């Protein structure tokens, strides 16, 4: 009788210990997942802020460079995709396309001296540059939160709790494409990778 009670007591203690461990680890995973969601919400805010700036920037450039329809079309499509994206992965892909299009738009100014000195254009450049810097900061925070979450649920025995609780790895890291990697820096100076457009009058023989 006593042996049976001891065994039952041991089983109860083990069950309580396991339950406490399981609940504690599961709660920690939930906390880290919410941290990822919160970090992404901040990224989403600054991406929307930039998307709101772009139409005014494009309209200003159009008033000086009306023939650059291809670039304007690329920006419109990328912006529309960004606004319509529902998941972080889709928004990251759309953002990369928008980075590339904005980079080409900003290079256009080198061929239009009047645009380069336009006060409205200069103001929008400054606002866009500040937003790009903010995107870079929030992107790094988001990636750090994703890495922390992924590492935690991958460690044993956390991985067992994650599997039992439905916590899955998040692979939606905010990375930029090779072709648009320079875009977040928003280099408003001369694009050294391309030959400078000549504005000098032709020499007379």
C-alpha positions in Angstrom: 0.0 0.0 0.0 2.7 2.4 1.0 4.8 1.5 -2.0 1.8 2.2 -4.3 1.3 5.6 -2.6 5.0 6.5 -3.1 4.9 5.5 -6.7 1.8 7.6 -7.2 3.4 10.6 -5.4 6.5 10.3 -7.6 4.4 10.2 -10.7 2.4 13.2 -9.6 5.6 15.1 -8.8 7.1 14.2 -12.2 3.9 15.2 -14.0 3.9 18.6 -12.2 7.6 19.2 -13.0 7.0 18.3 -16.6 3.9 20.4 -16.8 5.7 23.4 -15.2 8.6 23.0 -17.6 6.3 22.6 -20.6 4.2 25.7 -19.7 7.2 27.8 -18.9 9.0 27.0 -22.2 5.8 27.4 -24.2 5.1 30.8 -22.7 8.6 31.9 -23.5 8.2 30.8 -27.1 4.9 32.8 -27.3 6.7 35.8 -25.8 9.5 35.6 -28.4 7.0 35.1 -31.2 5.1 38.2 -30.1 8.4 40.1 -30.1 8.9 39.1 -33.7 5.4 40.3 -34.5 5.9 43.6 -32.7 9.2 44.2 -34.5 7.6 43.5 -37.9 4.8 46.0 -37.0 7.5 48.7 -36.7 9.0 47.7 -40.0 5.5 47.8 -41.6 5.0 51.4 -40.3 8.2 52.7 -41.9 7.6 50.9 -45.1 4.2 52.5 -45.3 5.7 55.9 -44.5 8.1 55.5 -47.5 5.3 54.3 -49.7 3.3 57.5 -48.8 6.3 59.7 -49.8 6.9 58.1 -53.2 3.9 59.5 -55.2 5.0 63.1 -54.4 8.6 62.3 -55.3 7.5 60.7 -58.6 5.2 63.6 -59.5 8.1 66.1 -58.8 10.5 64.1 -61.0 7.8 63.8 -63.7 7.5 67.6 -64.0 11.2 67.6 -65.2 11.6 64.1 -66.7 8.3 63.3 -68.3 9.9 60.8 -70.7 11.1 58.4 -68.0 7.9 56.3 -68.2 9.6 52.9 -67.7 11.0 53.9 -64.3 7.7 55.5 -63.2 5.9 52.3 -64.2 8.3 50.1 -62.3 7.9 52.2 -59.2 4.1 52.2 -59.5 4.0 48.4 -59.8 6.4 47.8 -56.9 4.6 50.2 -54.7 1.2 48.6 -55.5 2.7 45.2 -54.7 4.1 46.4 -51.4 0.8 47.9 -50.3 -1.2 44.8 -51.4 1.2 42.3 -49.7 -0.3 40.4 -46.8 2.6 38.5 -45.3 6.1 39.7 -44.2 7.7 37.5 -46.9 5.6 39.1 -49.7 6.3 42.6 -48.3 10.0 41.9 -48.2 10.0 40.8 -51.8 8.0 43.8 -52.9 10.2 46.1 -50.9 13.3 44.8 -52.7 11.7 45.5 -56.1 10.8 49.0 -54.8 14.3 49.6 -53.6 15.7 48.9 -57.1 13.1 51.1 -58.8 13.7 54.0 -56.4 17.5 53.7 -56.9 17.0 54.1 -60.7 14.6 57.1 -60.1 17.2 58.9 -58.1 19.9 58.4 -60.7 17.6 60.2 -63.2 18.3 63.6 -61.6 21.9 63.6 -62.9 20.5 64.2 -66.4 18.2 67.1 -65.2 20.2 69.9 -63.5 17.0 71.9 -62.8 15.5 68.9 -60.9 18.6 68.6 -58.8 18.1 72.1 -57.5 14.3 72.0 -57.1 13.4 72.8 -53.5 10.5 70.3 -53.4 12.7 67.5 -54.7 15.4 68.3 -52.2 12.9 68.2 -49.4 11.5 64.9 -50.5 15.0 63.5 -50.8 15.7 64.4 -47.2 12.4 62.9 -46.0 13.1 59.7 -48.0 16.6 59.4 -46.7 15.4 59.7 -43.1 12.8 57.0 -43.8 15.4 54.7 -45.4 17.6 55.1 -42.4 14.7 54.2 -40.1 13.8 51.2 -42.3 17.4 50.0 -41.8 17.2 50.3 -38.0 13.8 48.5 -37.8 14.9 45.8 -40.2 17.9 45.0 -38.0 15.7 44.8 -34.9 13.2 42.6 -36.7 16.0 40.2 -38.0 17.4 40.0 -34.5 14.0 39.1 -33.0 13.5 36.4 -35.7 16.9 35.0 -35.0 16.3 34.9 -31.2 13.0 33.1 -31.7 14.4 30.6 -34.2 17.4 29.8 -32.0 15.2 29.3 -28.9 12.8 26.9 -30.5 15.7 25.0 -32.1 17.5 24.2 -28.9 16.8 20.9 -27.2 14.6 20.2 -25.3 12.8 23.4 -26.5 12.5 21.8 -29.9 10.3 19.1 -28.3 8.0 21.6 -26.8 7.9 23.6 -30.0 6.9 20.5 -32.0 4.2 19.7 -29.5 2.9 23.2 -29.3 2.9 24.1 -33.0 5.7 26.7 -32.9 7.5 26.7 -36.3 10.7 28.3 -37.5 10.3 31.7 -39.1 12.4 32.1 -42.2 11.1 35.5 -43.2 14.3 37.4 -42.6 14.4 40.9 -44.1 17.1 40.6 -46.6 17.8 42.8 -49.6 18.5 41.5 -53.1 22.1 41.9 -54.5 20.8 44.3 -57.2 19.2 46.6 -54.7 21.5 46.3 -51.7 22.7 49.9 -52.1 19.2 51.3 -52.3 18.5 51.5 -48.6 21.5 53.8 -48.2 19.8 56.3 -50.6 22.9 57.7 -52.1 21.7 61.0 -53.5 25.1 61.9 -55.0 26.4 60.9 -58.4 26.2 57.2 -59.3 29.8 56.4 -59.9 29.0 53.1 -61.5 27.6 54.9 -64.6 29.2 57.5 -66.8 28.3 61.1 -66.0 25.8 62.7 -68.5 27.5 65.5 -70.4 25.9 68.9 -70.1 28.8 70.8 -71.8 28.4 72.4 -75.1 30.1 70.6 -78.0 33.6 71.9 -78.8 33.9 73.9 -82.0 36.6 72.9 -84.4 
